[in-house]
């Protein structure tokens, strides 16, 4: 009796296995933050979804709670379509969520100023780039602050900041350079940007003690 080779058996199993759906319907039953929601499928399975192409402020970051509320206002309790892109290293489904009226939750959050275009993961998406530029110009949402810190920078402890990287605190009259970790904890409303440390000191600011 001739036996099948292990490789042939494996190939048959792979071809017989169902491929993951590119999209599926469900209802949003949870909002963790501005870019992560939980969707309940028709099979009563809860799927944690990370919104593709965008990055919202972290929960402990300025505007984090307002971004979460914006996502909730748009999607919580609604029937949506989940358009799957991939699965991330945390096991979350990375997807674009389409709202009942056909709008994209991902894009609406960027349009309204509650999320950044995530350039690293959606570099070719010119619509997201345009929506971010539009929100920034109109000072919507988080762009109403003087120097918004992107979540990927905040997660690194504020090591990367915009412009020269010299940020002053209007209340304490202390300035921070890019290597000051405490800058990430500064509230957006208190931030003021300087072209250099010399400019900051010329305006009466002193350097933070945790700066190298």
Beta strands, then each sheet from edge to edge (+ up, - down):
strand 1: 23-33
strand 2: 36-41
strand 3: 46-51
strand 4: 54-55
strand 5: 79-87
strand 6: 93-98
strand 7: 116-117
strand 8: 166-169
strand 9: 174-176
strand 10: 191-194
strand 11: 206-207
sheet 1: 1+ 2- 3+ 6+ 5- 1+
sheet 2: 4+ 7-
sheet 3: 10+ 8- 9+ 11+
end
